[in-house]
Amino acid sequence: MINEEISERGIVVKNENGIAEVLIKPDKECGECTAKLFCKPAENNSRIFRIPYKHELLPGDEVSVSITGNLLVKISLLLYGIPLLIIVCVVSAGMNLIGTMTELLSILLSFGIITIYYGILYTRNKRNGSITSNLKITKIYSERSENKLTR
């Protein structure tokens, strides 16, 4: 999984200022995919990603977009693993260190800390760029460049 690369085909919607907007339509396998983490469908069940790309792309070009398994594991740990660890540690510490603290207060404290954690992640994501800045366009499938590989 870590050395694996997950790829999807999409269509370029717009390419301006070194940022390509790529629309990836869901297919029937999307419901069972473990990469739903970064796909997040919009209201119309489509996904538009903003991907840094400096070469020429025209709206309507079909491209292959990929992300490494290593990055998916890292994102999964940040979004699920660390918060679970925080909940377990805070609830355990609250119940063992402070004798008068009830289970309810321990759980509320852990949820408060999780809220702060997700707030920090959200702020870092907005400041440093989202996960889609780690996506790569690996192939262009179009009439003008048949199976051209560019990075």
Secondary structure, DSSP 8 states (H G I E B T S, - for coil): --S-EEEEEEEEEEEETTEEEEEE---GGGGG-TTHHHH---TTS-EEEEEE--S---TT-EEEEEEEHHHHHHHHIIIIIHHHHHHHHHHHHHHHH-TT--HHHHHHHHHHHHHHHHHHHHHHHHHH--GGGG-EEEEEESSSSTTB---
